[in-house]
Amino acid sequence: MNSVLVSVISFIVAIGVLITVHEFGHFWVARRLGVKVLKFSVGFGRPLWSRRGRVDGTEYVIAAIPLGGYVKMLDEHEGDVTPEERARAFNRQALWKRSAIVVAGPVANFLFAIVAYWLVFVSGVEGTRPVIGEVEPASIAATSGFLAEDEIVAVAGQATPTWDATTLALLDAAIEGGGTDVEVRRSGSLRLVRLELGSGTEVLEGKFILEAIGLSPWRPRIAPVIDRVLDGGAADAGGLRGGDRVLSADGEPMEDWGQWVEYVRARPGQRLSITVDRDGARLALTLEPERIEENGQPIGRIGAYPRVPPDLLEGMRAEVRYGPLEALGRSLAKTYRMSVLMLKMLGKMLVGQASIENISGPISIAQYAGQSASIGVVPFVLFLAVISISLGIINILPIPLLDGGHLLYYAVELIKGSPLSEAAQILGQKMGIVLLLLLMGLAFYNDLARLIG
């Protein structure tokens, strides 16, 4: 399947699931607290599907624009309400009930992330041991004393069994700034390396954290032999088949898979003339790597997998798996840690200590959705968990029109003893619209800037 189509479908599925979860939080709590729900909509614009429920005649809708949703409740501010139904109007509810209904949406997103992480931890997620391949000269890692073949065991006391855990811990350390202790296994013994990150600003400029520090994962030398190609990908379109050995590209000999990957990545959208060995015969083929964005940079991808000897990576695999009870604790901790990490990053961006290039829009999210879905179910579930946490955090920000904006109004109401005036709320809504448009514009700009390099 074409990668663009995979990205679009994966994006629609991801956003549809997470919006449904968020709006169901509002819906469920509203129903439990006696508020009448008029409409439950996933998406905006023209309805693609709708039906009436038996309870209260609630209208359930799936709309054409999958970039949000809403729960419309009975409210005297939005229309006439009959005297017998006034007790079920949202605006007639006690302050704590209105607050509970509003906060239920973000809470549902956090609960979804906890469940997603729990499922992954119980079923087990495989990763790669964080063994360093190369240390870039004069980099932060080099000056701190890291060496090739060091295995990172823990960062700031946090165990790092896989590269995923390591990059998250390093990013957290970079956001904190200063120095952090990294425990490494070197030549069979454990030792501490002090990673000096300074203010952390220089490693939060939109680069991948390992690249910013100057580390690259260890990779075995693999022969440049194709195992399989993705249907509809550049490799498939160019005629590559499983079993082909890449001999050269544009006249340059290809000695191993790593060299071949780097050659392709450095040439997005360029036409490559390659020579392959297929069953002892030499064939000349032409490929054009697909242009995609990775960590803010355009790279080439052809959609081909290497033929890896079964036991080559056996010693490098690490599996994270816990029992049901321990997995619950781990999933709670993971959700909390990711939430704090995102809030810290947001704070750094607000004060100018992290690049606003870190803000991604729907195009980047669609790309990440497609990439994770193409790898497998577990990576896609982990992607959903991260986006669900992001959605929860965004919605609790004190910006009018968002859930956090309503909670801000309610906090003022609690302090002053009466609701904000209608004029003040309208002014807040206008300011919220402007701020949200600016954020959306920035996110789209970053997406387009990444696409065009």
N, C-alpha and C positions, 0 to 999 in steps of 0.2 A: 504494500500500500504506500502511496506517495507520502513523504514525510510531512508535507504541508497539511494534507488531509488528516493524518494521524494527529498532528498538533491541534488542528481545529476541533476534531472530535473529542480529543482528550481534554481540551480547554472547556468545551461545552459541558462535558460530563463532570469535570471538577467543579466548575462554577455552579452548575445546577445542583450538585450534591451539597455544596457548602452554603449556598443561599437558602436552600430548603431547610437545612439544619438550623441556620440562624433564624429564619422567619418562624420555624416551628417552635423555637424557644419562646418567642413573643406569643404565638398562638396558644400554646399549651398552658402557659401561666395565666394568660388572659381568661381562657375558658375556666380554669380552676378557681379563679378569683371572681367569677360571676359576670365578666364583661362580655357583651355580645360581639362576636366577630362577623363582619359583613363580607369580607373578601380576604382570601389568602392567595397571593400572586407570586409566582416565581418568574421573574422577568418583567419588562416594561413593554408598553406599546400594544400593538394589535394582538388580541388573544389567538393562540393557535389551537388551544383546547380549553374547555371549561365545563364544569358541571356544578349542580347544586347539591349541597349536603342535606341530610335529613335533620340535622341538629341546627336550628336557627336559620335554615336556608342559606348557610354560608356558601359563597361562590368560590370555587377552587379553580385557579387559572394558571396556565402555562403560556407566557407571552413571548413575543418575537425577539425582544432584545434581552439576551441573557446576562446583563451586567448589573443585576440587582433584583430586588423584590420588595414586597411590603405586605403588612397585615393591616387591613382597614377595619377599625373598630367603630362601634356606635359612639358618636361624639356630638354633643350639641354645638360645638364650634364648627362642625363640618356639614350640618344639615339639621332639619327639624327632627325632633324626637318626641314620640307620643308620650303622654303623661305616665302611662302604665309601664313604659320601658326606660324611664329616666334613671331608675336605680341601677340599670345595667350599662349606662353610658360611661365611657372611659373618664370623661372630665368630672364625673360625679364621685369618683372613687377617692378613698383616702390617699394621702401622699405616699404612704408605704406601699400601697397596692400599685399605684402608677409607677413608682420606682422599680418595684419587682418585675412588672411587665416589661419595662424598658430594658432593664439589665439582663433579662432572660435571654435575649438574642446573643450577645457576646458570650455569656456563660455557656450557652449551648455549643458555641464554636470551641471553647476550651474543653468542654466535656467530650466533644467529638475527637479532638486531638488526643486526649487521654485514652479513649477507647482504641483509637488507631494505633498508638504506641503500644498499648497492652497487647493487642492482637499480634503485632510484629514481634514483640519480645517473647511471647508465649510460643509462637510458631518458629521463631529463630530467624535471625538475619545474618547473612554471611558478609564478611568484609575481608580486607587485606591487612595484614600486620603492618604497622607504621614503621617500616624500615627505610632509612634515607638512602637514596640513590646517589645524588650529587648535591654538593653545597656550592653555591655560586660564590666565586672569589669576591672579597670585599663587601659581601652582603651582611645583613644583620646576623644571620645564622653563622656565617664564617667568623665574624668578630666575636661572637658569643662562645665559639669553641665547638660547634657541632662538626662531626666528621661523617664521611660516607660510611654506610653500613651500620650506623647507630640505629638502634630501635627505640623509639619513644615509648616509654612505659607509662608515664604519668605527667600531667601538666598542672602545676599548682596543687598537687595532691589528688587530682582527679584522674582516675585510671583511664587509659586510652588504648583499648584493645585493638581498635581498627583506625584506619585513616580518617573515616568519617568522624569518629569521636575526637581524634587528634585535631582536625581542622576546626571543629567547634570550640574545643578548649583553647586553641591558639587565638581564635578570633575573640573569644571572651577576654583573654589576657591582653590582646591589643587594644580593646575598648577601654580596659582599665588603665592601660599605660604603665610606665615604670618598668620594673624588672619582675620576672617570674621564674621560679625554679622548675626546670624540666628534668625529669628522671629518665636516663637513657641506659640501655644495655649495650655495653661496648666490650667486645672480646670476651663475652661470657660473664662480665661483672657489671654491677649497677653503680652508677655515679650520677652526680647532679651537675647540670649545666645551667648557668644563669643566663637566661634569655633577656637581653636588655632591649626594651622597646621604646624607650624615651617617652614622649607624650602619646605615642600610638598613632598620631595624626598621619605620619608618612606611610603607614601600612593600611590606612582606611580610605584610600583614594580610588576605590572601585576595582582594585586588583584582587585576584584570588590570593588568599592569605599566605599560602605556601610560596607562591611566586613573590609576594611582597617581602617575605622574610628571607627568601633565597634558598629554599629547599625544594627538592623534587623527589618523588617516591622512587624506590628501587624497582627496576623492571628487568626481568630476565631477557637474555638475548634469544629471540625467536626467529626462526627462518621466515622470510617474507612469502609464506604460502597461504593462499586463501582457503578458509574452511567452508564458508558460506557467505552469500550476499543477500541483502535485503531486497525484496521484490519492489521494483519501481525506483530504487536508489540509483545513484550515479554509476556505481560499479555494475549493477545489472544492466543499465542502459548502455554502458560501454562495452559489454560483452564478457566481463570477467565471470568466471565460474569456479565452483569449489574444486580444489586441487591445483589451480593455477599457481605457479611460482613466479613472482615478479622479479625479473632479472635487471631491468633498468627503466629509468624514467627520464625522458628527454636526453638520453645518452649517458646519464649518470648511473653507475652500478648501484643496486640496492642490496646491501649486505645482510640486513636484518629487518624485522618488522618495525622496530622503533624508528629506524631511518626512513622507512617508507611512510609511516604515519606522519612524521614531522614534515616530510616533503609535501604530502597532501595538504596538511593543515596550513602550511605557509602559502598555498596557492588556491584560495577560494575563487571559483568562477573562471579559472584559467584552464585552457585546453592542454592536456598532457599527452604526450606520445610515449607509450610504454611498450616494453617487450616482455612477454611472459613465456614460460615453458609449460606446455600442456601435453602431457603424455609423451614427453620426449621431443615434441615439435615446437619450434619457436613461432610465436604469433605476434604481430604488431597490432596494438589496439589504441584507441583514443578515448580518454576520459575527461570529463569536466566536473571537478569536485563541486558539490553543492555548497553554497555560501550560507553559513549559519553564524550565530553570535554566541560567544562563550566568554563570560566574565568581562563583557564590554568590548571584546575584540572579535573581528571577523575571522573565521577559520574555515578551512575546507573539510568536507566530509563526503565519503563515497558510499558508506553503508556496507562495509565488508568486515568480516571477522577472521582473525588468524586461526590457523590450525595449531593448537597448543597440545603438546604431549601431555597425556593424562596426569602424570606425576610431577610435571614441571613446577606447579605452584602449590603442591600439596603442603609443603612446609610453611607457606606464606598465608594460608587461609586461617581466618579466625571467625568463629561463630559466636554471636551474642544471643543467648537463650536463657530464660529464667522460668521458674515455676509460676503458676497463676498468681499466688499471693505476692511473691517478690516482684513479679512483673508489674503488678498494680502500683507498688511503691516506686518502681523505676519509671513507670509512665507518668506518674504525678510529678516526680522530680524532673523528668525530661521536659514536660510541658511548662513547668515553672521556670526552668532554666532558659528555655527558648524564649519565653515571654520576657524575662528580665533582659536577655541578650538583645532582643529587638527594641525594647524600650531604651536601653543604653545607647544603641546605635542611633535611634531616633534623636535622643538628646544630643549626641555628638554632632549630628547633622544640623540641628537647630543652632548650635553655638559655633558652627563652622569648623569643627575638628574632624569631621568625616565628610567625604564628598557626597553631594546630592546625586551623583551618578549611580549611587547605590539604590536609588528609587527606581523600581521597575513598574511598567504598565502592562496592559493586557497582552501586548505582542510578546514580550519576554516571558510572561507567565504561560502563554500558549506554547512557546518553544520548550520551556522546562517541563510542562505537562506532557508534551509529545515525547521528549527524550526519556522521561521517567517511565512512561507507559510502554515505550518500545523495549525497555530493559526488562520489565516484569511487573508483577502485581505488587510485590513488597516495596520497590522503589516508588511506585505510583501512590501507594497508601502513605508512605513517609512524606511524599510531596503534598498530599492532601492535608496531612497533619500540620505541616509548616504553614501552608496557606490559610488553614483554618485559624491557627493562632494569630497570624497577621490580620485576618479579617476581624477577629475578636478585639485585638488591640486598637486597630483603626477606629472601630465603632465606639470604643470607650473614651476616645480623645474628646476633650471638652470643646467640640466644634458644633455650633448650631446646625441643625438638620441631621446630625448623627445622634446615636443613642447617648453618647457622652454629653452632647449639647443639652439634651432634655434633662439628663441627670444634673447638669449644672444649674438649669432653671429651677429644678426641684430643691437643690441645695439652697439657692437664694430664697425660695419660698419658705423653706424650713426656718431660715434665719430671720426673715422679715415678717413672717406670720401670714403672708398673703401672696398669691401668685404675682409674677411679673406682669406689668401692664402689657396690653396687646401691642402698643406702639414699640415697647422695648423688645418684645419677642419678634416682631416684624423686622426691626433693625438688625437683630441678631441673625435672623434667617438670611437677610441680604448679605451680611458679612460672611456667613457660612457658605453661601453660594459662591461668592467671589473666591474665598479661600480654597474651596473644593475644586473650582474650575482651574485655579492656578496649579494646584497639586496634580490634577489630571493632565493639564497641559505639560507640566514638567515631566510626568511619567511617560507620556506619549513622545515628547521630545527625546528623552533618553533612549526609548525603544528605537526610534527612527535613527538616532545617531549611531546606535550599535549596529543597526542593519546596514547603514551605508558606510560604516567604518569611520 
